[in-house]
Every structure is written in structure tokens, then in C-alpha cells.
Amino acid sequence: MASVSSSDPGGVNYMTSTPIAYGYMRVRNNASDQELKLLDDQLHAYAEAHNLWMTYTYYEWGPGISPHLLVRRLIRDDVRHVIVPSLEQITEHPLMQLLVSEQIALDGGALLYETSEIHGRADVR
């Protein structure tokens, strides 16, 4: 099941020309609050460093993942950027990593950013 968390821009006046990004991460049963906070801070720092405004973070809870829910939201909100800690953090299976990446890029039309790499194809405005 996915959930959404709003992000406070911290009083920064973001212009409408700043592209919006969504964060996406998986919450494992053994993850501590401190670990999740560090990952969330990492996503926000990456967004800021790349001139993106991260407005939501989608959390996947439980054993499965449902990237199609994120893709629907990307299309509905016309968002073209998704930031993840790493594809391995979302799923450890290499084939599933490829499927998640391609679903976000091809179905959602968004660029997928790992905090150290960039993946996907998008009509970046």
C-alpha cells in the first residue's frame, strides 16, 4: 500500500518554473525512524541540488510494491521527476528494478533519479 507525505518547502519561495518532483521509497519492516528520516533528507537534498521542488514522498509499505499507483499520480498531476534513494532500495531484484524504472519513464513520462544516477526518458519542460 502506498501513502503520501506532504513536504514543506521550508519557506523558500519556489517559482512556478521550478520543476516539481515526487520522492518514492520503500519502507521495510525493520527500518528505523532514523533511517527513514535520513533517506527522506537525502531525497530532499538531491532535489534541492538539482533545482527540483520535491512536494510529495510516496512510501511503499509491506512486502510488495505498486509503482503503477505512483505512475497514475504522475500523469494526473503532470509531474515529470521522481527521486528514489536507489532502485535497490525499492526492490532488490534486478528485473523488478528495470520494470519500475521503465514504468516510471515510459508510462509516467518522468525522469527517474537515483541519488547518484539518472534514468529514464521524459519530455522535460
N, CA, C and O atoms as a Tinker XYZ file with bonds, in Angstrom:
   500  protein
     1  N      0.837000   -1.168000    0.000000    73     2
     2  CA     0.000000    0.000000    0.000000    64     1     3
     3  C      0.884000    1.234000    0.000000    63     2     4     5
     4  O      1.851000    1.289000    0.760000    81     3
     5  N      0.587000    2.214000   -0.819000    73     3     6
     6  CA     1.375000    3.440000   -0.905000    64     5     7
     7  C      0.701000    4.537000   -0.106000    63     6     8     9
     8  O     -0.520000    4.559000    0.045000    81     7
     9  N      1.511000    5.439000    0.399000    73     7    10
    10  CA     0.964000    6.601000    1.086000    64     9    11
    11  C      1.731000    7.835000    0.662000    63    10    12    13
    12  O      2.803000    7.735000    0.067000    81    11
    13  N      1.187000    8.990000    0.966000    73    11    14
    14  CA     1.756000   10.252000    0.516000    64    13    15
    15  C      2.059000   11.115000    1.718000    63    14    16    17
    16  O      1.303000   11.138000    2.689000    81    15
    17  N      3.161000   11.819000    1.646000    73    15    18
    18  CA     3.524000   12.766000    2.695000    64    17    19
    19  C      3.811000   14.109000    2.054000    63    18    20    21
    20  O      4.624000   14.194000    1.133000    81    19
    21  N      3.164000   15.148000    2.520000    73    19    22
    22  CA     3.428000   16.486000    2.013000    64    21    23
    23  C      4.770000   16.961000    2.510000    63    22    24    25
    24  O      5.230000   16.564000    3.580000    81    23
    25  N      5.387000   17.806000    1.730000    73    23    26
    26  CA     6.682000   18.347000    2.093000    64    25    27
    27  C      6.597000   19.853000    2.202000    63    26    28    29
    28  O      6.077000   20.518000    1.307000    81    27
    29  N      7.098000   20.383000    3.278000    73    27    30
    30  CA     7.135000   21.827000    3.465000    64    29    31
    31  C      8.377000   22.370000    2.784000    63    30    32    33
    32  O      9.479000   21.909000    3.081000    81    31
    33  N      8.243000   23.337000    1.876000    73    31    34
    34  CA     9.408000   23.876000    1.187000    64    33    35
    35  C     10.297000   24.709000    2.091000    63    34    36    37
    36  O     11.265000   25.298000    1.610000    81    35
    37  N     10.006000   24.782000    3.386000    73    35    38
    38  CA    10.879000   25.477000    4.318000    64    37    39
    39  C     10.915000   26.973000    4.117000    63    38    40    41
    40  O     11.934000   27.607000    4.393000    81    39
    41  N      9.835000   27.546000    3.647000    73    39    42
    42  CA     9.777000   28.987000    3.481000    64    41    43
    43  C     10.463000   29.498000    2.222000    63    42    44    45
    44  O     10.468000   30.703000    1.971000    81    43
    45  N     11.034000   28.617000    1.439000    73    43    46
    46  CA    11.693000   29.040000    0.212000    64    45    47
    47  C     10.627000   29.396000   -0.808000    63    46    48    49
    48  O      9.655000   28.659000   -0.977000    81    47
    49  N     10.799000   30.507000   -1.481000    73    47    50
    50  CA     9.842000   30.937000   -2.494000    64    49    51
    51  C     10.201000   30.280000   -3.819000    63    50    52    53
    52  O     11.046000   30.779000   -4.562000    81    51
    53  N      9.554000   29.165000   -4.106000    73    51    54
    54  CA     9.801000   28.473000   -5.361000    64    53    55
    55  C      8.936000   29.090000   -6.452000    63    54    56    57
    56  O      7.728000   29.262000   -6.291000    81    55
    57  N      9.570000   29.411000   -7.542000    73    55    58
    58  CA     8.857000   29.975000   -8.676000    64    57    59
    59  C      8.164000   28.831000   -9.420000    63    58    60    61
    60  O      8.547000   27.669000   -9.286000    81    59
    61  N      7.168000   29.165000  -10.182000    73    59    62
    62  CA     6.447000   28.131000  -10.926000    64    61    63
    63  C      7.345000   27.453000  -11.952000    63    62    64    65
    64  O      7.006000   26.378000  -12.446000    81    63
    65  N      8.483000   28.058000  -12.284000    73    63    66
    66  CA     9.387000   27.443000  -13.248000    64    65    67
    67  C     10.229000   26.328000  -12.626000    63    66    68    69
    68  O     10.892000   25.587000  -13.351000    81    67
    69  N     10.214000   26.196000  -11.307000    73    67    70
    70  CA    10.949000   25.112000  -10.661000    64    69    71
    71  C     10.167000   23.815000  -10.848000    63    70    72    73
    72  O      9.028000   23.713000  -10.395000    81    71
    73  N     10.763000   22.822000  -11.509000    73    71    74
    74  CA    10.043000   21.570000  -11.741000    64    73    75
    75  C      9.714000   20.852000  -10.432000    63    74    76    77
    76  O     10.517000   20.830000   -9.498000    81    75
    77  N      8.537000   20.278000  -10.387000    73    75    78
    78  CA     8.097000   19.515000   -9.222000    64    77    79
    79  C      8.592000   18.078000   -9.358000    63    78    80    81
    80  O      8.581000   17.501000  -10.445000    81    79
    81  N      9.019000   17.521000   -8.245000    73    79    82
    82  CA     9.451000   16.122000   -8.195000    64    81    83
    83  C      8.709000   15.419000   -7.067000    63    82    84    85
    84  O      8.325000   16.035000   -6.073000    81    83
    85  N      8.519000   14.123000   -7.243000    73    83    86
    86  CA     7.966000   13.290000   -6.186000    64    85    87
    87  C      9.064000   12.345000   -5.707000    63    86    88    89
    88  O      9.844000   11.829000   -6.507000    81    87
    89  N      9.115000   12.128000   -4.411000    73    87    90
    90  CA    10.005000   11.125000   -3.851000    64    89    91
    91  C      9.291000    9.782000   -3.827000    63    90    92    93
    92  O      8.061000    9.726000   -3.820000    81    91
    93  N     10.053000    8.713000   -3.815000    73    91    94
    94  CA     9.475000    7.369000   -3.806000    64    93    95
    95  C     10.421000    6.455000   -3.049000    63    94    96    97
    96  O     11.582000    6.314000   -3.432000    81    95
    97  N      9.944000    5.833000   -1.981000    73    95    98
    98  CA    10.783000    4.887000   -1.261000    64    97    99
    99  C      9.955000    3.780000   -0.631000    63    98   100   101
   100  O      8.751000    3.912000   -0.409000    81    99
   101  N     10.636000    2.703000   -0.358000    73    99   102
   102  CA    10.001000    1.537000    0.249000    64   101   103
   103  C     10.353000    1.493000    1.730000    63   102   104   105
   104  O     11.503000    1.710000    2.110000    81   103
   105  N      9.367000    1.213000    2.552000    73   103   106
   106  CA     9.577000    1.107000    3.994000    64   105   107
   107  C      9.565000   -0.371000    4.367000    63   106   108   109
   108  O      8.543000   -1.047000    4.249000    81   107
   109  N     10.689000   -0.849000    4.808000    73   107   110
   110  CA    10.794000   -2.246000    5.230000    64   109   111
   111  C     10.442000   -2.360000    6.711000    63   110   112   113
   112  O     10.582000   -1.400000    7.469000    81   111
   113  N      9.991000   -3.526000    7.106000    73   111   114
   114  CA     9.563000   -3.744000    8.493000    64   113   115
   115  C     10.642000   -3.418000    9.512000    63   114   116   117
   116  O     10.337000   -2.947000   10.608000    81   115
   117  N     11.900000   -3.662000    9.164000    73   115   118
   118  CA    12.986000   -3.452000   10.120000    64   117   119
   119  C     13.598000   -2.049000   10.039000    63   118   120   121
   120  O     14.594000   -1.780000   10.712000    81   119
   121  N     13.031000   -1.160000    9.240000    73   119   122
   122  CA    13.582000    0.192000    9.092000    64   121   123
   123  C     13.268000    1.032000   10.329000    63   122   124   125
   124  O     12.137000    1.050000   10.815000    81   123
   125  N     14.280000    1.717000   10.820000    73   123   126
   126  CA    14.082000    2.593000   11.978000    64   125   127
   127  C     13.604000    3.963000   11.509000    63   126   128   129
   128  O     13.777000    4.328000   10.346000    81   127
   129  N     13.010000    4.705000   12.412000    73   127   130
   130  CA    12.582000    6.067000   12.091000    64   129   131
   131  C     13.772000    6.912000   11.664000    63   130   132   133
   132  O     13.658000    7.739000   10.758000    81   131
   133  N     14.910000    6.707000   12.312000    73   131   134
   134  CA    16.114000    7.468000   11.977000    64   133   135
   135  C     16.572000    7.162000   10.546000    63   134   136   137
   136  O     16.950000    8.073000    9.808000    81   135
   137  N     16.539000    5.893000   10.156000    73   135   138
   138  CA    16.919000    5.508000    8.799000    64   137   139
   139  C     15.990000    6.156000    7.771000    63   138   140   141
   140  O     16.454000    6.676000    6.756000    81   139
   141  N     14.685000    6.126000    8.030000    73   139   142
   142  CA    13.724000    6.733000    7.103000    64   141   143
   143  C     13.925000    8.235000    7.008000    63   142   144   145
   144  O     13.821000    8.805000    5.922000    81   143
   145  N     14.213000    8.885000    8.132000    73   143   146
   146  CA    14.467000   10.326000    8.136000    64   145   147
   147  C     15.711000   10.647000    7.315000    63   146   148   149
   148  O     15.716000   11.618000    6.558000    81   147
   149  N     16.767000    9.842000    7.455000    73   147   150
   150  CA    17.986000   10.060000    6.675000    64   149   151
   151  C     17.723000    9.908000    5.179000    63   150   152   153
   152  O     18.213000   10.705000    4.377000    81   151
   153  N     16.950000    8.886000    4.801000    73   151   154
   154  CA    16.616000    8.694000    3.387000    64   153   155
   155  C     15.785000    9.856000    2.858000    63   154   156   157
   156  O     16.026000   10.344000    1.753000    81   155
   157  N     14.810000   10.297000    3.643000    73   155   158
   158  CA    13.978000   11.425000    3.232000    64   157   159
   159  C     14.817000   12.694000    3.084000    63   158   160   161
   160  O     14.643000   13.443000    2.123000    81   159
   161  N     15.720000   12.936000    4.024000    73   159   162
   162  CA    16.614000   14.097000    3.932000    64   161   163
   163  C     17.495000   14.010000    2.690000    63   162   164   165
   164  O     17.764000   15.020000    2.041000    81   163
   165  N     17.941000   12.802000    2.363000    73   163   166
   166  CA    18.767000   12.578000    1.180000    64   165   167
   167  C     17.989000   12.935000   -0.092000    63   166   168   169
   168  O     18.537000   13.562000   -0.999000    81   167
   169  N     16.728000   12.541000   -0.160000    73   167   170
   170  CA    15.899000   12.866000   -1.323000    64   169   171
   171  C     15.723000   14.371000   -1.463000    63   170   172   173
   172  O     15.842000   14.918000   -2.559000    81   171
   173  N     15.438000   15.041000   -0.346000    73   171   174
   174  CA    15.244000   16.494000   -0.383000    64   173   175
   175  C     16.527000   17.224000   -0.768000    63   174   176   177
   176  O     16.484000   18.189000   -1.531000    81   175
   177  N     17.659000   16.774000   -0.249000    73   175   178
   178  CA    18.942000   17.401000   -0.591000    64   177   179
   179  C     19.241000   17.226000   -2.078000    63   178   180   181
   180  O     19.729000   18.149000   -2.731000    81   179
   181  N     18.947000   16.045000   -2.609000    73   179   182
   182  CA    19.166000   15.798000   -4.032000    64   181   183
   183  C     18.284000   16.718000   -4.873000    63   182   184   185
   184  O     18.744000   17.313000   -5.847000    81   183
   185  N     17.021000   16.827000   -4.487000    73   183   186
   186  CA    16.094000   17.694000   -5.222000    64   185   187
   187  C     16.595000   19.133000   -5.223000    63   186   188   189
   188  O     16.630000   19.782000   -6.269000    81   187
   189  N     16.975000   19.620000   -4.072000    73   187   190
   190  CA    17.446000   20.999000   -3.977000    64   189   191
   191  C     18.704000   21.215000   -4.815000    63   190   192   193
   192  O     18.829000   22.238000   -5.488000    81   191
   193  N     19.629000   20.269000   -4.780000    73   191   194
   194  CA    20.878000   20.383000   -5.538000    64   193   195
   195  C     20.643000   20.355000   -7.045000    63   194   196   197
   196  O     21.474000   20.843000   -7.810000    81   195
   197  N     19.515000   19.788000   -7.476000    73   195   198
   198  CA    19.214000   19.674000   -8.908000    64   197   199
   199  C     18.056000   20.576000   -9.334000    63   198   200   201
   200  O     17.410000   20.337000  -10.355000    81   199
   201  N     17.806000   21.607000   -8.543000    73   199   202
   202  CA    16.782000   22.612000   -8.864000    64   201   203
   203  C     15.405000   21.986000   -9.085000    63   202   204   205
   204  O     14.685000   22.348000  -10.016000    81   203
   205  N     15.057000   21.048000   -8.219000    73   203   206
   206  CA    13.736000   20.422000   -8.245000    64   205   207
   207  C     13.039000   20.727000   -6.929000    63   206   208   209
   208  O     13.692000   20.901000   -5.900000    81   207
   209  N     11.729000   20.790000   -6.962000    73   207   210
   210  CA    10.945000   21.042000   -5.756000    64   209   211
   211  C     10.184000   19.773000   -5.422000    63   210   212   213
   212  O      9.189000   19.453000   -6.072000    81   211
   213  N     10.650000   19.043000   -4.405000    73   211   214
   214  CA    10.016000   17.787000   -4.028000    64   213   215
   215  C      8.817000   18.076000   -3.141000    63   214   216   217
   216  O      8.966000   18.554000   -2.016000    81   215
   217  N      7.630000   17.785000   -3.654000    73   215   218
   218  CA     6.404000   18.134000   -2.937000    64   217   219
   219  C      5.747000   16.952000   -2.239000    63   218   220   221
   220  O      4.992000   17.158000   -1.289000    81   219
   221  N      6.004000   15.734000   -2.667000    73   219   222
   222  CA     5.410000   14.541000   -2.061000    64   221   223
   223  C      6.440000   13.423000   -2.007000    63   222   224   225
   224  O      7.354000   13.351000   -2.828000    81   223
   225  N      6.271000   12.568000   -1.035000    73   223   226
   226  CA     7.034000   11.329000   -0.980000    64   225   227
   227  C      6.038000   10.181000   -0.886000    63   226   228   229
   228  O      5.182000   10.159000   -0.001000    81   227
   229  N      6.159000    9.232000   -1.803000    73   227   230
   230  CA     5.332000    8.025000   -1.787000    64   229   231
   231  C      6.088000    6.936000   -1.051000    63   230   232   233
   232  O      7.245000    6.651000   -1.363000    81   231
   233  N      5.439000    6.335000   -0.084000    73   231   234
   234  CA     6.028000    5.254000    0.687000    64   233   235
   235  C      5.316000    3.959000    0.331000    63   234   236   237
   236  O      4.087000    3.894000    0.344000    81   235
   237  N      6.084000    2.941000    0.016000    73   235   238
   238  CA     5.548000    1.597000   -0.206000    64   237   239
   239  C      5.708000    0.828000    1.095000    63   238   240   241
   240  O      6.822000    0.700000    1.602000    81   239
   241  N      4.622000    0.319000    1.637000    73   239   242
   242  CA     4.628000   -0.437000    2.884000    64   241   243
   243  C      4.363000   -1.896000    2.575000    63   242   244   245
   244  O      3.561000   -2.211000    1.696000    81   243
   245  N      5.021000   -2.779000    3.281000    73   243   246
   246  CA     4.737000   -4.196000    3.133000    64   245   247
   247  C      5.649000   -4.874000    2.142000    63   246   248   249
   248  O      6.607000   -4.277000    1.651000    81   247
   249  N      5.343000   -6.144000    1.844000    73   247   250
   250  CA     6.244000   -6.953000    1.036000    64   249   251
   251  C      6.224000   -6.645000   -0.462000    63   250   252   253
   252  O      7.223000   -6.899000   -1.135000    81   251
   253  N      5.151000   -6.121000   -1.003000    73   251   254
   254  CA     5.065000   -5.869000   -2.439000    64   253   255
   255  C      5.220000   -4.396000   -2.770000    63   254   256   257
   256  O      5.220000   -3.541000   -1.885000    81   255
   257  N      5.351000   -4.118000   -4.050000    73   255   258
   258  CA     5.407000   -2.726000   -4.494000    64   257   259
   259  C      4.345000   -2.500000   -5.562000    63   258   260   261
   260  O      3.948000   -3.431000   -6.262000    81   259
   261  N      3.891000   -1.266000   -5.678000    73   259   262
   262  CA     2.841000   -0.902000   -6.635000    64   261   263
   263  C      3.196000    0.405000   -7.331000    63   262   264   265
   264  O      2.540000    1.422000   -7.103000    81   263
   265  N      4.223000    0.395000   -8.175000    73   263   266
   266  CA     4.614000    1.648000   -8.823000    64   265   267
   267  C      3.531000    2.230000   -9.725000    63   266   268   269
   268  O      3.563000    3.422000  -10.032000    81   267
   269  N      2.568000    1.405000  -10.157000    73   267   270
   270  CA     1.506000    1.920000  -11.018000    64   269   271
   271  C      0.677000    2.995000  -10.305000    63   270   272   273
   272  O      0.120000    3.878000  -10.958000    81   271
   273  N      0.593000    2.926000   -8.971000    73   271   274
   274  CA    -0.134000    3.967000   -8.234000    64   273   275
   275  C      0.595000    5.301000   -8.326000    63   274   276   277
   276  O     -0.031000    6.349000   -8.482000    81   275
   277  N      1.903000    5.257000   -8.230000    73   275   278
   278  CA     2.705000    6.468000   -8.402000    64   277   279
   279  C      2.582000    6.984000   -9.829000    63   278   280   281
   280  O      2.437000    8.188000  -10.042000    81   279
   281  N      2.637000    6.090000  -10.805000    73   279   282
   282  CA     2.546000    6.497000  -12.214000    64   281   283
   283  C      1.218000    7.196000  -12.490000    63   282   284   285
   284  O      1.186000    8.208000  -13.190000    81   283
   285  N      0.130000    6.668000  -11.950000    73   283   286
   286  CA    -1.170000    7.336000  -12.135000    64   285   287
   287  C     -1.148000    8.755000  -11.590000    63   286   288   289
   288  O     -1.675000    9.680000  -12.208000    81   287
   289  N     -0.533000    8.915000  -10.429000    73   287   290
   290  CA    -0.449000   10.245000   -9.811000    64   289   291
   291  C      0.445000   11.170000  -10.637000    63   290   292   293
   292  O      0.134000   12.352000  -10.786000    81   291
   293  N      1.549000   10.649000  -11.173000    73   291   294
   294  CA     2.437000   11.452000  -12.021000    64   293   295
   295  C      1.678000   11.994000  -13.228000    63   294   296   297
   296  O      1.792000   13.170000  -13.572000    81   295
   297  N      0.909000   11.127000  -13.860000    73   295   298
   298  CA     0.144000   11.527000  -15.043000    64   297   299
   299  C     -0.920000   12.544000  -14.660000    63   298   300   301
   300  O     -1.065000   13.573000  -15.320000    81   299
   301  N     -1.658000   12.264000  -13.605000    73   299   302
   302  CA    -2.726000   13.170000  -13.178000    64   301   303
   303  C     -2.197000   14.555000  -12.828000    63   302   304   305
   304  O     -2.800000   15.566000  -13.187000    81   303
   305  N     -1.055000   14.598000  -12.117000    73   303   306
   306  CA    -0.506000   15.869000  -11.660000    64   305   307
   307  C      0.498000   16.480000  -12.633000    63   306   308   309
   308  O      1.031000   17.559000  -12.374000    81   307
   309  N      0.761000   15.799000  -13.753000    73   307   310
   310  CA     1.714000   16.258000  -14.761000    64   309   311
   311  C      3.097000   16.513000  -14.152000    63   310   312   313
   312  O      3.719000   17.545000  -14.404000    81   311
   313  N      3.560000   15.560000  -13.353000    73   311   314
   314  CA     4.880000   15.643000  -12.728000    64   313   315
   315  C      5.847000   14.793000  -13.542000    63   314   316   317
   316  O      5.522000   13.667000  -13.919000    81   315
   317  N      7.036000   15.331000  -13.814000    73   315   318
   318  CA     7.994000   14.680000  -14.707000    64   317   319
   319  C      9.293000   14.247000  -14.035000    63   318   320   321
   320  O     10.265000   13.925000  -14.718000    81   319
   321  N      9.319000   14.235000  -12.703000    73   319   322
   322  CA    10.552000   13.893000  -11.995000    64   321   323
   323  C     10.229000   13.050000  -10.767000    63   322   324   325
   324  O      9.348000   13.400000   -9.982000    81   323
   325  N     10.949000   11.933000  -10.603000    73   323   326
   326  CA    10.804000   11.060000   -9.441000    64   325   327
   327  C     12.205000   10.791000   -8.889000    63   326   328   329
   328  O     13.124000   10.446000   -9.632000    81   327
   329  N     12.349000   10.956000   -7.570000    73   327   330
   330  CA    13.638000   10.738000   -6.918000    64   329   331
   331  C     13.511000    9.556000   -5.963000    63   330   332   333
   332  O     12.601000    9.504000   -5.136000    81   331
   333  N     14.437000    8.610000   -6.091000    73   331   334
   334  CA    14.485000    7.457000   -5.189000    64   333   335
   335  C     15.871000    7.404000   -4.547000    63   334   336   337
   336  O     16.840000    7.886000   -5.134000    81   335
   337  N     15.977000    6.823000   -3.344000    73   335   338
   338  CA    17.315000    6.659000   -2.766000    64   337   339
   339  C     18.189000    5.807000   -3.692000    63   338   340   341
   340  O     19.342000    6.148000   -3.954000    81   339
   341  N     17.634000    4.709000   -4.180000    73   339   342
   342  CA    18.250000    3.845000   -5.186000    64   341   343
   343  C     17.179000    2.866000   -5.631000    63   342   344   345
   344  O     16.222000    2.606000   -4.901000    81   343
   345  N     17.340000    2.332000   -6.814000    73   343   346
   346  CA    16.381000    1.314000   -7.250000    64   345   347
   347  C     16.478000    0.079000   -6.363000    63   346   348   349
   348  O     15.483000   -0.613000   -6.147000    81   347
   349  N     17.658000   -0.193000   -5.857000    73   347   350
   350  CA    17.828000   -1.335000   -4.961000    64   349   351
   351  C     17.053000   -1.144000   -3.661000    63   350   352   353
   352  O     16.619000   -2.120000   -3.048000    81   351
   353  N     16.879000    0.104000   -3.239000    73   351   354
   354  CA    16.103000    0.367000   -2.027000    64   353   355
   355  C     14.623000    0.067000   -2.266000    63   354   356   357
   356  O     13.916000   -0.337000   -1.342000    81   355
   357  N     14.153000    0.262000   -3.497000    73   355   358
   358  CA    12.761000   -0.030000   -3.850000    64   357   359
   359  C     12.558000   -1.544000   -3.958000    63   358   360   361
   360  O     11.615000   -2.094000   -3.390000    81   359
   361  N     13.451000   -2.208000   -4.693000    73   359   362
   362  CA    13.386000   -3.662000   -4.850000    64   361   363
   363  C     14.791000   -4.187000   -5.108000    63   362   364   365
   364  O     15.566000   -3.573000   -5.841000    81   363
   365  N     15.111000   -5.306000   -4.514000    73   363   366
   366  CA    16.449000   -5.875000   -4.669000    64   365   367
   367  C     16.590000   -6.708000   -5.939000    63   366   368   369
   368  O     17.708000   -7.035000   -6.339000    81   367
   369  N     15.495000   -7.050000   -6.568000    73   367   370
   370  CA    15.523000   -7.905000   -7.756000    64   369   371
   371  C     15.852000   -7.064000   -8.994000    63   370   372   373
   372  O     15.135000   -6.107000   -9.286000    81   371
   373  N     16.931000   -7.403000   -9.737000    73   371   374
   374  CA    17.339000   -6.592000  -10.894000    64   373   375
   375  C     16.256000   -6.428000  -11.965000    63   374   376   377
   376  O     16.113000   -5.346000  -12.533000    81   375
   377  N     15.500000   -7.479000  -12.244000    73   375   378
   378  CA    14.444000   -7.376000  -13.249000    64   377   379
   379  C     13.347000   -6.420000  -12.786000    63   378   380   381
   380  O     12.838000   -5.627000  -13.578000    81   379
   381  N     12.984000   -6.493000  -11.516000    73   379   382
   382  CA    11.971000   -5.577000  -10.979000    64   381   383
   383  C     12.474000   -4.134000  -10.989000    63   382   384   385
   384  O     11.690000   -3.209000  -11.202000    81   383
   385  N     13.772000   -3.933000  -10.762000    73   383   386
   386  CA    14.343000   -2.586000  -10.840000    64   385   387
   387  C     14.143000   -2.018000  -12.239000    63   386   388   389
   388  O     13.756000   -0.861000  -12.403000    81   387
   389  N     14.411000   -2.843000  -13.242000    73   387   390
   390  CA    14.220000   -2.416000  -14.627000    64   389   391
   391  C     12.751000   -2.112000  -14.899000    63   390   392   393
   392  O     12.433000   -1.107000  -15.535000    81   391
   393  N     11.858000   -2.968000  -14.424000    73   391   394
   394  CA    10.426000   -2.748000  -14.648000    64   393   395
   395  C      9.932000   -1.471000  -13.976000    63   394   396   397
   396  O      9.148000   -0.727000  -14.566000    81   395
   397  N     10.378000   -1.209000  -12.752000    73   395   398
   398  CA     9.985000    0.022000  -12.054000    64   397   399
   399  C     10.503000    1.235000  -12.814000    63   398   400   401
   400  O      9.768000    2.198000  -13.036000    81   399
   401  N     11.770000    1.186000  -13.212000    73   399   402
   402  CA    12.373000    2.295000  -13.951000    64   401   403
   403  C     11.629000    2.567000  -15.253000    63   402   404   405
   404  O     11.311000    3.714000  -15.568000    81   403
   405  N     11.358000    1.515000  -15.999000    73   403   406
   406  CA    10.678000    1.678000  -17.284000    64   405   407
   407  C      9.231000    2.110000  -17.110000    63   406   408   409
   408  O      8.726000    2.893000  -17.915000    81   407
   409  N      8.555000    1.622000  -16.084000    73   407   410
   410  CA     7.170000    2.035000  -15.864000    64   409   411
   411  C      7.098000    3.523000  -15.549000    63   410   412   413
   412  O      6.223000    4.220000  -16.061000    81   411
   413  N      8.000000    4.013000  -14.720000    73   411   414
   414  CA     8.016000    5.441000  -14.390000    64   413   415
   415  C      8.386000    6.266000  -15.615000    63   414   416   417
   416  O      7.776000    7.304000  -15.875000    81   415
   417  N      9.395000    5.804000  -16.376000    73   415   418
   418  CA     9.860000    6.563000  -17.536000    64   417   419
   419  C      8.883000    6.493000  -18.712000    63   418   420   421
   420  O      8.524000    7.522000  -19.283000    81   419
   421  N      8.458000    5.295000  -19.068000    73   419   422
   422  CA     7.631000    5.134000  -20.263000    64   421   423
   423  C      6.154000    5.403000  -20.003000    63   422   424   425
   424  O      5.520000    6.139000  -20.758000    81   423
   425  N      5.604000    4.822000  -18.955000    73   423   426
   426  CA     4.182000    5.021000  -18.668000    64   425   427
   427  C      3.917000    6.380000  -18.029000    63   426   428   429
   428  O      2.929000    7.043000  -18.344000    81   427
   429  N      4.810000    6.787000  -17.126000    73   427   430
   430  CA     4.613000    8.055000  -16.422000    64   429   431
   431  C      5.228000    9.248000  -17.123000    63   430   432   433
   432  O      4.905000   10.390000  -16.798000    81   431
   433  N      6.122000    8.997000  -18.095000    73   431   434
   434  CA     6.770000   10.097000  -18.805000    64   433   435
   435  C      7.699000   10.916000  -17.924000    63   434   436   437
   436  O      7.906000   12.104000  -18.172000    81   435
   437  N      8.257000   10.288000  -16.897000    73   435   438
   438  CA     9.078000   11.022000  -15.934000    64   437   439
   439  C     10.521000   10.545000  -15.955000    63   438   440   441
   440  O     10.814000    9.398000  -16.291000    81   439
   441  N     11.405000   11.448000  -15.589000    73   439   442
   442  CA    12.788000   11.076000  -15.334000    64   441   443
   443  C     12.852000   10.454000  -13.952000    63   442   444   445
   444  O     12.211000   10.931000  -13.016000    81   443
   445  N     13.619000    9.398000  -13.830000    73   443   446
   446  CA    13.815000    8.738000  -12.545000    64   445   447
   447  C     15.238000    9.015000  -12.096000    63   446   448   449
   448  O     16.200000    8.655000  -12.775000    81   447
   449  N     15.358000    9.651000  -10.956000    73   447   450
   450  CA    16.667000    9.986000  -10.408000    64   449   451
   451  C     16.969000    9.084000   -9.225000    63   450   452   453
   452  O     16.182000    8.998000   -8.282000    81   451
   453  N     18.105000    8.417000   -9.277000    73   451   454
   454  CA    18.653000    7.829000   -8.071000    64   453   455
   455  C     19.542000    8.925000   -7.500000    63   454   456   457
   456  O     19.974000    9.811000   -8.236000    81   455
   457  N     19.815000    8.881000   -6.232000    73   455   458
   458  CA    20.586000    9.982000   -5.662000    64   457   459
   459  C     21.996000   10.072000   -6.237000    63   458   460   461
   460  O     22.689000   11.065000   -6.015000    81   459
   461  N     22.430000    9.053000   -6.970000    73   459   462
   462  CA    23.748000    9.107000   -7.602000    64   461   463
   463  C     23.708000    8.965000   -9.119000    63   462   464   465
   464  O     24.739000    9.112000   -9.774000    81   463
   465  N     22.534000    8.682000   -9.693000    73   463   466
   466  CA    22.429000    8.469000  -11.135000    64   465   467
   467  C     21.115000    9.037000  -11.658000    63   466   468   469
   468  O     20.259000    9.456000  -10.878000    81   467
   469  N     20.959000    9.050000  -12.983000    73   467   470
   470  CA    19.705000    9.467000  -13.607000    64   469   471
   471  C     19.288000    8.386000  -14.600000    63   470   472   473
   472  O     20.124000    7.846000  -15.326000    81   471
   473  N     17.999000    8.075000  -14.629000    73   471   474
   474  CA    17.472000    7.032000  -15.511000    64   473   475
   475  C     16.204000    7.531000  -16.180000    63   474   476   477
   476  O     15.514000    8.408000  -15.660000    81   475
   477  N     15.909000    6.965000  -17.333000    73   475   478
   478  CA    14.601000    7.202000  -17.934000    64   477   479
   479  C     14.611000    8.259000  -19.014000    63   478   480   481
   480  O     15.627000    8.889000  -19.310000    81   479
   481  N     13.437000    8.425000  -19.585000    73   479   482
   482  CA    13.253000    9.386000  -20.660000    64   481   483
   483  C     12.026000   10.210000  -20.320000    63   482   484   485
   484  O     11.018000    9.675000  -19.859000    81   483
   485  N     12.114000   11.494000  -20.545000    73   483   486
   486  CA    10.957000   12.339000  -20.244000    64   485   487
   487  C     10.983000   13.568000  -21.128000    63   486   488   489
   488  O     12.031000   13.982000  -21.624000    81   487
   489  N      9.820000   14.133000  -21.311000    73   487   490
   490  CA     9.684000   15.406000  -22.000000    64   489   491
   491  C      9.878000   16.491000  -20.945000    63   490   492   493
   492  O      8.911000   17.032000  -20.408000    81   491
   493  N     11.137000   16.800000  -20.655000    73   491   494
   494  CA    11.449000   17.766000  -19.605000    64   493   495
   495  C     11.144000   19.157000  -20.115000    63   494   496   497
   496  O     11.566000   19.554000  -21.201000    81   495
   497  N     10.400000   19.887000  -19.303000    73   495   498
   498  CA     9.989000   21.227000  -19.715000    64   497   499
   499  C     10.897000   22.277000  -19.181000    63   498   500
   500  O     10.688000   23.463000  -19.438000    81   499
